[in-house]
Amino acid sequence: MANIFYIGDTYHGATSAHRAHALERLGHKVFVSDPYKKFSKPLQSPWQYPLHYRTGFRFLQSAVFKWLEAEIKKAGNIDIIWIDSGELIGPKCVQLLRSTNHPVILFNVDDPTGSRDGHRFDLVVKSIPYYDLIVVVRKESEDEFLSLNAKKVLRVFRSYDEVAHRPFDNVTEIPSKYRSKVAFIGTWMRQENRDEFLLALLENGIPISIWGNRWNKSKHWDKLKSVHRGGSLSGRDYVAAIQGADICLGFLSKGNRDLHTQRSLEVPFSKGLFCAERTSEHLELYTEGKEAVFWQDAEECIAICKNLLVDQELREQIKENGKNKVESLKIGNEDICRQVLSIFSIK
């Protein structure tokens, strides 16, 4: 087993925290250093954060470097260094970590070489040649990182967490406030048109429920607010809303060139019926109509929902098949962490 120096957003980033816990469950000793907690003041300031985001966090680099120097000493004996996201870790910081003479991994599920996030990931792009391994989740990232002189790139699927997303043993345990017919759990995002899609479903008689932040910013808020059931969900509440829905919708982030998302794995593992856009990666993951259902547009989604809502037996069968399939793929956090570490002969 290894001593892992883990640098990531475990302060408010659930997926990063889940990976750190997965490494611990595998028996590794994990020393967590969270720059988002250390630098929470500038990163949560309503005026400082936009400045840092738009300038690629470069004005934080001197402070991050000094902080990392101290954290390395605190970590003590290290076998491997794992950086999650890496947006705050510039080239000099990565070189500092490499000076420990241990492998340095970057695990990034965003789209640093895409166009959506402006300068946010400038430091990631500049640091690419210094990592011993970079883990990504899309083909474009793999190709573009290699063209930018990455030493080694591993492409994986996103993952569910074996513990955090474990379904309830009995559906009667799910509180009534998290039961619904057709649910979407996620944030309103500008220019993603999620609100227009959901409004089309609502206006065609589909009983939708929405959980998530920023929906009041939608131009259709007056029509959607009656089906908005609360803000973002986490922990067991998140699982309850997935498992408590007859159908659980998943949307892609087009700005991030997604062909699958976290929901693509979390929903079936949590015994939800996954209903999302038909993509090559979704079809690679699941047999359509048997393990998940897919659509091309709102019209097709409406027809699918109407059919499923009157067929409980089919819904339950798809949920069961989806759960079995996603487990068979071996893409839980523990599985993915094990795969990454095996590259460095760490078991």
KEKE-3310 file (N, C-alpha, C; in steps of 0.2 Angstrom, whole numbers, plus 5000, padded with zeros to 4 digits):
npx = (5004:5001:5008:5000:5000:4988:4980:4967:4950:4942:4935:4923:4920:4912:4915:4929:4932:4926:4934:4946:4942:4940:4952:4957:4949:4954:4965:4976:4987:4982:4986:4978:4978:4970:4969:4958:4952:4962:4964:4951:4946:4950:4945:4931:4927:4916:4921:4935:4936:4930:4940:4952:4948:4946:4958:4965:4970:4983:4988:4988:4998:5011:5008:5002:5013:5021:5013:5012:5025:5026:5016:5021:5031:5024:5017:5026:5033:5031:5024:5018:5010:4995:4985:4970:4960:4968:4968:4973:4986:5001:5015:5027:5024:5020:5033:5040:5033:5038:5051:5052:5054:5045:5031:5020:5003:4990:4972:4959:4943:4937:4937:4950:4956:4946:4934:4925:4927:4935:4950:4951:4958:4971:4983:4983:4985:4998:5005:5005:5016:5024:5018:5018:5008:4992:4975:4961:4944:4938:4939:4944:4952:4962:4968:4972:4980:4991:4996:5001:5012:5011:5017:5011:4995:4980:4964:4948:4932:4920:4915:4905:4902:4906:4902:4896:4886:4878:4863:4847:4843:4829:4816:4806:4813:4815:4812:4796:4797:4807:4802:4797:4790:4796:4812:4824:4840:4851:4860:4855:4861:4868:4865:4864:4851:4843:4832:4823:4821:4815:4804:4797:4794:4786:4775:4769:4763:4771:4775:4786:4800:4811:4827:4840:4852:4851:4840:4831:4837:4833:4825:4812:4808:4796:4787:4793:4795:4785:4788:4800:4809:4818:4835:4853:4857:4865:4875:4865:4853:4854:4855:4843:4834:4837:4834:4821:4814:4803:4808:4824:4832:4846:4857:4869:4884:4886:4896:4907:4910:4905:4901:4896:4892:4894:4882:4878:4884:4881:4867:4862:4869:4864:4851:4842:4832:4840:4839:4843:4852:4855:4871:4887:4895:4886:4879:4889:4890:4878:4864:4852:4835:4835:4844:4845:4837:4836:4836:4834:4829:4818:4805:4806:4810:4798:4789:4795:4795:4781:4777:4785:4780:4768:4771:4776:4782:4791:4799:4805:4812:4822:4829:4835:4842:4851:4858:4865:4872:4881:4889:4895:4904:4915:4919:4918:4923:4934:4938:4943:4953:4961:4965:4972:4983:4989:4997:5009:5013:5007:4998)
npy = (4994:5012:5028:5042:5058:5069:5081:5091:5097:5095:5102:5108:5100:5087:5076:5075:5073:5061:5053:5053:5047:5034:5030:5028:5018:5008:5005:5013:5026:5042:5058:5073:5088:5103:5115:5124:5125:5131:5143:5149:5161:5171:5163:5162:5175:5187:5197:5195:5181:5180:5188:5180:5168:5173:5176:5165:5160:5165:5175:5169:5161:5162:5162:5149:5141:5143:5138:5124:5120:5120:5110:5099:5095:5093:5081:5071:5055:5050:5042:5044:5057:5065:5075:5083:5090:5103:5116:5126:5124:5128:5127:5129:5125:5111:5107:5109:5099:5088:5088:5080:5068:5058:5050:5061:5064:5070:5071:5075:5079:5089:5100:5106:5110:5114:5126:5132:5138:5149:5157:5149:5136:5138:5136:5123:5118:5124:5116:5103:5096:5092:5083:5066:5057:5059:5059:5058:5061:5061:5059:5070:5077:5068:5067:5080:5084:5075:5081:5092:5088:5079:5067:5054:5049:5044:5038:5037:5032:5043:5041:5032:5032:5020:5019:5032:5033:5022:5013:5014:5001:4997:5004:5010:5017:5029:5046:5054:5067:5066:5059:5056:5058:5061:5066:5080:5083:5095:5109:5125:5131:5144:5146:5132:5127:5119:5123:5126:5114:5106:5114:5111:5098:5099:5106:5097:5088:5080:5075:5084:5086:5097:5098:5109:5122:5140:5141:5151:5160:5157:5162:5156:5155:5158:5149:5137:5137:5132:5118:5117:5109:5112:5117:5112:5095:5083:5069:5057:5062:5066:5053:5048:5056:5052:5038:5038:5043:5040:5041:5047:5061:5065:5078:5083:5093:5104:5114:5108:5098:5085:5068:5059:5060:5063:5059:5049:5038:5038:5038:5025:5017:5021:5015:5021:5026:5029:5042:5050:5060:5053:5046:5042:5037:5035:5024:5015:5012:5007:4996:5001:5005:4994:4994:5007:5023:5032:5048:5059:5072:5084:5080:5066:5062:5065:5056:5044:5045:5046:5033:5025:5029:5023:5010:5001:4989:4988:4999:4996:4985:4990:4998:4989:4981:4992:4995:4982:4982:4994:4991:4980:4985:4990:5003:5011:5022:5016:5006:5014:5021:5011:5006:5018:5019:5006:5008:5013:5002:5000:4993)
npz = (5000:4998:5002:4999:4993:4992:4983:4982:4979:4992:5001:4996:4985:4980:4972:4971:4985:4986:4978:4986:4997:4992:4989:5002:5006:4999:5006:5006:5013:5015:5013:5014:5006:5004:4993:4990:5002:5010:5003:5004:5006:4996:4985:4987:4988:4982:4973:4971:4967:4953:4947:4949:4942:4929:4925:4926:4938:4941:4949:4961:4962:4969:4982:4983:4980:4991:5001:4997:4998:5012:5015:5009:5018:5029:5025:5025:5023:5006:4993:4981:4971:4970:4960:4960:4948:4947:4943:4951:4952:4946:4933:4940:4953:4950:4946:4958:4966:4959:4962:4973:4969:4966:4958:4949:4948:4937:4939:4930:4926:4919:4905:4900:4888:4880:4875:4883:4896:4896:4902:4913:4915:4911:4919:4920:4907:4904:4912:4908:4902:4913:4921:4926:4923:4916:4919:4910:4904:4891:4873:4865:4875:4878:4865:4863:4874:4873:4861:4866:4873:4883:4895:4897:4895:4901:4897:4905:4910:4918:4935:4948:4965:4976:4990:4993:4984:4985:4984:4993:5004:5005:4997:5004:5013:5008:5010:5008:5002:4993:4983:4966:4949:4936:4937:4937:4943:4946:4940:4934:4919:4909:4892:4890:4888:4896:4903:4893:4888:4898:4901:4889:4891:4903:4898:4890:4897:4906:4922:4930:4941:4949:4956:4962:4960:4955:4946:4947:4939:4926:4911:4910:4923:4929:4925:4928:4942:4950:4949:4955:4967:4977:4982:4978:4979:4990:4997:5006:5003:4989:4983:4987:4980:4967:4967:4971:4961:4947:4934:4929:4923:4913:4908:4896:4896:4884:4881:4887:4879:4882:4881:4890:4908:4925:4931:4922:4927:4941:4942:4937:4946:4958:4957:4949:4935:4921:4910:4896:4884:4868:4864:4858:4868:4878:4872:4871:4885:4889:4885:4875:4880:4887:4898:4900:4895:4880:4871:4857:4856:4864:4860:4857:4870:4878:4873:4877:4891:4893:4889:4898:4911:4912:4914:4925:4928:4917:4920:4932:4928:4920:4928:4937:4928:4923:4935:4937:4926:4926:4937:4933:4924:4931:4935:4946:4959:4967:4958:4947:4953:4957:4945:4940:4949:4947:4936:4940:4947:4959:4971)
capx = (5000:5005:5007:4997:4999:4982:4979:4961:4945:4938:4931:4916:4920:4911:4918:4936:4932:4924:4940:4951:4940:4940:4959:4958:4946:4959:4970:4982:4987:4980:4987:4974:4979:4965:4970:4952:4950:4967:4963:4944:4944:4950:4941:4924:4925:4912:4925:4941:4935:4929:4946:4956:4945:4947:4966:4968:4973:4990:4990:4988:5004:5016:5005:5001:5019:5024:5009:5014:5032:5025:5012:5026:5035:5019:5015:5031:5034:5027:5025:5015:5006:4989:4982:4963:4958:4974:4967:4977:4993:5005:5021:5032:5021:5021:5040:5041:5031:5042:5057:5052:5056:5039:5027:5015:4997:4984:4966:4955:4937:4934:4939:4954:4958:4940:4933:4919:4929:4940:4957:4951:4963:4978:4989:4983:4988:5005:5009:5004:5023:5028:5015:5020:5002:4986:4969:4955:4938:4936:4944:4947:4957:4967:4972:4975:4985:4996:4999:5004:5018:5010:5021:5007:4988:4975:4957:4944:4925:4919:4914:4901:4906:4903:4899:4892:4880:4875:4856:4844:4841:4822:4813:4802:4817:4816:4807:4791:4799:4811:4799:4794:4789:4802:4816:4831:4844:4856:4861:4853:4867:4867:4866:4863:4844:4840:4826:4818:4819:4811:4798:4793:4791:4780:4769:4766:4760:4776:4776:4793:4802:4818:4831:4846:4853:4851:4835:4828:4840:4830:4819:4806:4807:4789:4783:4796:4796:4780:4790:4806:4808:4824:4842:4857:4857:4871:4874:4860:4847:4855:4853:4836:4830:4838:4831:4814:4811:4802:4813:4829:4835:4853:4859:4876:4886:4889:4902:4912:4911:4903:4897:4893:4893:4894:4875:4878:4886:4878:4860:4860:4871:4859:4845:4838:4831:4843:4835:4847:4853:4858:4877:4891:4897:4880:4877:4894:4889:4871:4860:4846:4829:4836:4848:4844:4834:4840:4832:4838:4826:4813:4799:4807:4810:4792:4786:4798:4793:4774:4777:4788:4776:4762:4773:4780:4786:4797:4804:4809:4817:4827:4833:4839:4847:4856:4862:4869:4877:4886:4893:4899:4909:4921:4921:4917:4929:4939:4940:4947:4959:4966:4968:4977:4989:4993:5002:5015:5014:5005:4992)
capy = (5000:5018:5034:5046:5065:5070:5088:5092:5101:5091:5106:5108:5096:5080:5070:5075:5070:5053:5049:5053:5042:5028:5028:5026:5012:5003:5003:5018:5031:5047:5064:5077:5095:5106:5123:5127:5127:5136:5149:5150:5169:5174:5159:5163:5182:5189:5201:5192:5175:5182:5190:5174:5164:5175:5177:5158:5159:5166:5179:5165:5156:5163:5159:5142:5138:5143:5133:5117:5119:5118:5104:5093:5094:5090:5075:5066:5050:5050:5037:5046:5063:5064:5081:5083:5096:5106:5123:5131:5122:5130:5123:5129:5121:5104:5105:5108:5092:5083:5088:5075:5062:5054:5052:5066:5062:5074:5068:5080:5077:5095:5101:5111:5112:5116:5134:5135:5141:5154:5156:5145:5131:5140:5133:5115:5117:5125:5111:5097:5092:5091:5077:5059:5054:5064:5055:5062:5057:5062:5058:5076:5079:5063:5069:5087:5083:5072:5085:5097:5085:5075:5061:5049:5050:5038:5040:5033:5035:5046:5036:5033:5030:5013:5020:5038:5032:5016:5014:5012:4994:4997:5010:5013:5021:5036:5051:5056:5073:5065:5054:5060:5055:5063:5071:5082:5085:5099:5117:5129:5134:5148:5143:5125:5126:5114:5126:5125:5107:5104:5117:5107:5092:5101:5109:5091:5084:5076:5078:5084:5089:5099:5100:5112:5130:5145:5140:5157:5164:5155:5166:5153:5153:5159:5143:5132:5138:5127:5111:5117:5106:5114:5118:5106:5089:5080:5064:5052:5066:5065:5046:5047:5059:5048:5032:5040:5045:5034:5042:5052:5064:5067:5082:5084:5100:5104:5118:5104:5092:5079:5062:5056:5064:5059:5056:5043:5032:5038:5037:5018:5014:5022:5012:5026:5024:5034:5044:5055:5061:5047:5048:5036:5034:5032:5018:5011:5010:5004:4994:5006:5002:4988:4996:5015:5025:5038:5052:5064:5079:5084:5076:5059:5061:5066:5050:5039:5046:5044:5026:5022:5031:5019:5003:5000:4983:4990:5004:4992:4980:4994:5000:4983:4980:4997:4994:4977:4984:4998:4987:4975:4989:4991:5010:5014:5026:5012:5003:5019:5023:5005:5006:5023:5017:5001:5011:5014:4996:5001:4989)
capz = (5000:4996:5005:4994:4995:4988:4982:4978:4982:4997:5005:4994:4979:4982:4968:4973:4991:4985:4976:4991:5002:4989:4990:5008:5006:4996:5011:5006:5018:5011:5016:5010:5006:5000:4992:4990:5009:5012:5000:5003:5006:4989:4980:4989:4988:4976:4968:4970:4963:4946:4944:4948:4937:4922:4924:4926:4945:4941:4954:4967:4962:4974:4989:4982:4980:4998:5004:4995:5002:5019:5015:5007:5024:5033:5022:5027:5018:5001:4987:4975:4972:4966:4960:4957:4944:4945:4940:4955:4952:4940:4931:4945:4958:4948:4947:4965:4968:4956:4965:4979:4966:4966:4952:4950:4943:4937:4937:4928:4922:4915:4898:4900:4881:4877:4874:4887:4903:4896:4905:4920:4915:4908:4922:4918:4900:4904:4917:4905:4901:4919:4925:4924:4921:4916:4918:4907:4902:4884:4868:4863:4880:4877:4859:4864:4879:4870:4856:4871:4876:4889:4895:4897:4896:4902:4897:4908:4911:4925:4940:4953:4972:4979:4996:4993:4979:4987:4985:4999:5003:5004:4994:5009:5017:5005:5012:5003:4999:4987:4978:4960:4943:4932:4941:4935:4948:4943:4940:4928:4916:4904:4885:4889:4886:4900:4905:4888:4887:4904:4900:4884:4895:4907:4894:4886:4902:4909:4928:4931:4947:4948:4962:4959:4961:4950:4942:4947:4933:4919:4908:4911:4930:4931:4923:4931:4949:4953:4950:4958:4974:4981:4979:4976:4984:4991:5002:5005:5000:4982:4981:4988:4974:4961:4968:4973:4955:4942:4929:4931:4917:4913:4903:4894:4896:4877:4881:4889:4874:4885:4878:4896:4913:4932:4931:4918:4931:4947:4942:4937:4952:4964:4956:4946:4928:4918:4903:4893:4876:4864:4862:4856:4874:4882:4869:4873:4892:4891:4880:4875:4881:4892:4904:4901:4889:4877:4866:4852:4857:4869:4858:4859:4877:4880:4871:4881:4897:4893:4889:4904:4917:4913:4914:4931:4927:4913:4924:4937:4925:4917:4934:4939:4923:4923:4941:4936:4920:4928:4942:4929:4920:4935:4934:4952:4961:4969:4952:4943:4957:4957:4938:4939:4953:4944:4931:4944:4950:4966:4972)
cpx = (5004:5004:5006:4996:4994:4980:4972:4956:4940:4934:4924:4915:4919:4914:4925:4936:4931:4931:4946:4949:4941:4948:4961:4955:4950:4965:4976:4981:4987:4981:4984:4976:4974:4966:4964:4949:4955:4966:4955:4942:4944:4945:4933:4922:4921:4915:4931:4941:4935:4936:4951:4954:4947:4954:4969:4972:4980:4993:4990:4995:5009:5014:5004:5008:5022:5020:5011:5021:5031:5021:5016:5029:5030:5017:5020:5033:5029:5029:5023:5011:5001:4985:4975:4961:4964:4974:4971:4984:4997:5011:5026:5030:5022:5029:5043:5039:5035:5049:5058:5054:5051:5035:5021:5009:4992:4978:4961:4949:4934:4937:4944:4956:4952:4939:4928:4922:4934:4947:4957:4957:4969:4983:4989:4987:4995:5009:5009:5011:5026:5024:5018:5014:4997:4981:4964:4949:4935:4941:4948:4953:4963:4972:4976:4981:4991:5000:5002:5010:5017:5014:5017:5000:4984:4968:4952:4936:4925:4916:4909:4905:4902:4900:4894:4885:4876:4867:4853:4842:4834:4820:4809:4806:4817:4810:4803:4793:4804:4809:4796:4793:4795:4806:4822:4834:4850:4855:4858:4860:4865:4869:4866:4856:4841:4833:4821:4816:4814:4804:4793:4790:4785:4774:4766:4764:4765:4777:4783:4794:4810:4821:4838:4846:4852:4846:4831:4831:4837:4825:4812:4805:4800:4785:4786:4796:4791:4783:4797:4806:4813:4830:4846:4856:4863:4870:4868:4853:4848:4853:4846:4832:4831:4833:4823:4810:4809:4807:4818:4833:4842:4854:4867:4878:4890:4895:4908:4913:4910:4899:4894:4895:4893:4887:4874:4879:4882:4871:4859:4863:4867:4852:4840:4837:4834:4840:4839:4848:4857:4865:4881:4893:4892:4878:4883:4893:4883:4868:4853:4840:4829:4839:4848:4840:4837:4835:4837:4836:4821:4807:4800:4807:4803:4788:4789:4795:4785:4773:4779:4783:4770:4764:4778:4785:4792:4802:4808:4814:4823:4832:4837:4844:4853:4861:4867:4874:4883:4891:4898:4905:4915:4923:4918:4924:4935:4942:4945:4953:4964:4969:4973:4984:4993:4998:5009:5016:5012:4998:4988)
cpy = (5006:5023:5040:5053:5068:5078:5089:5096:5096:5095:5107:5104:5089:5075:5070:5071:5062:5050:5048:5047:5035:5025:5025:5019:5006:5001:5008:5023:5038:5054:5070:5084:5098:5113:5127:5129:5132:5143:5151:5157:5172:5170:5160:5171:5184:5194:5198:5185:5176:5184:5184:5170:5166:5176:5170:5157:5161:5170:5176:5161:5156:5160:5152:5138:5137:5138:5126:5115:5116:5111:5098:5091:5090:5083:5069:5061:5049:5045:5040:5052:5063:5071:5081:5090:5100:5113:5128:5129:5123:5126:5123:5125:5113:5102:5105:5101:5087:5082:5083:5068:5056:5055:5057:5065:5068:5070:5074:5078:5083:5095:5106:5114:5114:5124:5137:5140:5146:5153:5152:5140:5132:5137:5126:5114:5119:5120:5104:5093:5089:5085:5070:5055:5059:5059:5060:5058:5058:5061:5064:5078:5074:5066:5076:5087:5080:5077:5091:5094:5082:5069:5055:5051:5044:5041:5035:5036:5038:5040:5037:5031:5025:5014:5026:5037:5026:5017:5012:5005:4993:5004:5014:5018:5028:5040:5053:5062:5072:5060:5059:5056:5055:5068:5073:5085:5089:5106:5120:5132:5138:5145:5136:5123:5121:5116:5125:5118:5104:5108:5113:5101:5094:5103:5103:5086:5079:5079:5078:5088:5091:5101:5103:5120:5134:5145:5147:5162:5163:5160:5163:5151:5154:5153:5137:5131:5133:5120:5111:5115:5108:5115:5111:5101:5086:5074:5059:5056:5065:5058:5045:5050:5055:5041:5032:5042:5039:5035:5048:5055:5066:5072:5083:5092:5101:5109:5114:5098:5085:5074:5058:5061:5060:5056:5050:5037:5032:5036:5029:5015:5015:5019:5017:5024:5030:5036:5050:5055:5055:5049:5041:5033:5031:5025:5013:5008:5005:5001:4998:5002:4996:4990:5004:5017:5032:5042:5057:5071:5078:5080:5069:5058:5061:5059:5044:5039:5044:5036:5022:5023:5026:5011:5002:4994:4984:4994:5000:4988:4984:4996:4995:4981:4985:4996:4988:4978:4988:4995:4983:4979:4991:4998:5014:5018:5021:5008:5008:5020:5017:5005:5012:5021:5011:5002:5012:5008:4996:4997:4991)
cpz = (5000:5001:5000:4996:4990:4988:4978:4982:4986:5001:5003:4988:4981:4978:4970:4980:4991:4983:4982:4996:4999:4989:4997:5009:5003:5000:5010:5011:5014:5015:5012:5011:5001:4999:4992:4997:5012:5009:4999:5003:4999:4984:4982:4989:4981:4971:4966:4966:4956:4943:4943:4943:4930:4920:4925:4933:4945:4946:4961:4968:4967:4980:4988:4983:4987:5002:5003:4998:5009:5019:5013:5014:5029:5031:5024:5022:5013:4996:4981:4976:4967:4966:4956:4954:4942:4943:4944:4955:4946:4939:4937:4951:4956:4949:4954:4968:4965:4959:4971:4976:4966:4961:4954:4945:4943:4935:4936:4923:4919:4908:4897:4893:4877:4878:4879:4893:4902:4898:4911:4920:4912:4912:4921:4912:4900:4908:4913:4904:4907:4923:4922:4921:4921:4915:4916:4906:4895:4879:4866:4868:4879:4871:4860:4869:4876:4865:4860:4875:4882:4889:4894:4899:4896:4902:4900:4908:4917:4929:4945:4960:4975:4986:4996:4989:4980:4988:4991:4998:5002:5002:4999:5014:5014:5007:5006:4999:4993:4982:4972:4954:4938:4935:4936:4941:4946:4942:4934:4925:4910:4897:4885:4887:4890:4902:4900:4887:4892:4903:4894:4887:4899:4903:4890:4891:4906:4916:4931:4938:4946:4955:4959:4960:4954:4945:4941:4941:4926:4917:4909:4918:4932:4930:4926:4939:4953:4954:4952:4965:4979:4978:4978:4981:4985:4996:5000:5002:4992:4980:4982:4982:4968:4962:4969:4966:4950:4936:4931:4925:4918:4907:4902:4895:4889:4877:4883:4885:4877:4881:4884:4902:4920:4933:4927:4922:4938:4947:4942:4943:4958:4962:4953:4938:4924:4911:4901:4886:4874:4862:4861:4863:4878:4879:4870:4880:4893:4884:4880:4875:4886:4899:4905:4895:4886:4872:4862:4854:4862:4866:4859:4866:4880:4879:4875:4888:4898:4893:4896:4911:4918:4913:4919:4930:4923:4916:4929:4934:4922:4923:4937:4934:4923:4929:4940:4931:4923:4933:4938:4925:4924:4934:4940:4954:4963:4963:4948:4947:4957:4950:4937:4943:4950:4939:4934:4949:4958:4967:4978)
residu = (MET:ALA:ASN:ILE:PHE:TYR:ILE:GLY:ASP:THR:TYR:HIS:GLY:ALA:THR:SER:ALA:HIS:ARG:ALA:HIS:ALA:LEU:GLU:ARG:LEU:GLY:HIS:LYS:VAL:PHE:VAL:SER:ASP:PRO:TYR:LYS:LYS:PHE:SER:LYS:PRO:LEU:GLN:SER:PRO:TRP:GLN:TYR:PRO:LEU:HIS:TYR:ARG:THR:GLY:PHE:ARG:PHE:LEU:GLN:SER:ALA:VAL:PHE:LYS:TRP:LEU:GLU:ALA:GLU:ILE:LYS:LYS:ALA:GLY:ASN:ILE:ASP:ILE:ILE:TRP:ILE:ASP:SER:GLY:GLU:LEU:ILE:GLY:PRO:LYS:CYS:VAL:GLN:LEU:LEU:ARG:SER:THR:ASN:HIS:PRO:VAL:ILE:LEU:PHE:ASN:VAL:ASP:ASP:PRO:THR:GLY:SER:ARG:ASP:GLY:HIS:ARG:PHE:ASP:LEU:VAL:VAL:LYS:SER:ILE:PRO:TYR:TYR:ASP:LEU:ILE:VAL:VAL:VAL:ARG:LYS:GLU:SER:GLU:ASP:GLU:PHE:LEU:SER:LEU:ASN:ALA:LYS:LYS:VAL:LEU:ARG:VAL:PHE:ARG:SER:TYR:ASP:GLU:VAL:ALA:HIS:ARG:PRO:PHE:ASP:ASN:VAL:THR:GLU:ILE:PRO:SER:LYS:TYR:ARG:SER:LYS:VAL:ALA:PHE:ILE:GLY:THR:TRP:MET:ARG:GLN:GLU:ASN:ARG:ASP:GLU:PHE:LEU:LEU:ALA:LEU:LEU:GLU:ASN:GLY:ILE:PRO:ILE:SER:ILE:TRP:GLY:ASN:ARG:TRP:ASN:LYS:SER:LYS:HIS:TRP:ASP:LYS:LEU:LYS:SER:VAL:HIS:ARG:GLY:GLY:SER:LEU:SER:GLY:ARG:ASP:TYR:VAL:ALA:ALA:ILE:GLN:GLY:ALA:ASP:ILE:CYS:LEU:GLY:PHE:LEU:SER:LYS:GLY:ASN:ARG:ASP:LEU:HIS:THR:GLN:ARG:SER:LEU:GLU:VAL:PRO:PHE:SER:LYS:GLY:LEU:PHE:CYS:ALA:GLU:ARG:THR:SER:GLU:HIS:LEU:GLU:LEU:TYR:THR:GLU:GLY:LYS:GLU:ALA:VAL:PHE:TRP:GLN:ASP:ALA:GLU:GLU:CYS:ILE:ALA:ILE:CYS:LYS:ASN:LEU:LEU:VAL:ASP:GLN:GLU:LEU:ARG:GLU:GLN:ILE:LYS:GLU:ASN:GLY:LYS:ASN:LYS:VAL:GLU:SER:LEU:LYS:ILE:GLY:ASN:GLU:ASP:ILE:CYS:ARG:GLN:VAL:LEU:SER:ILE:PHE:SER:ILE:LYS)
# end
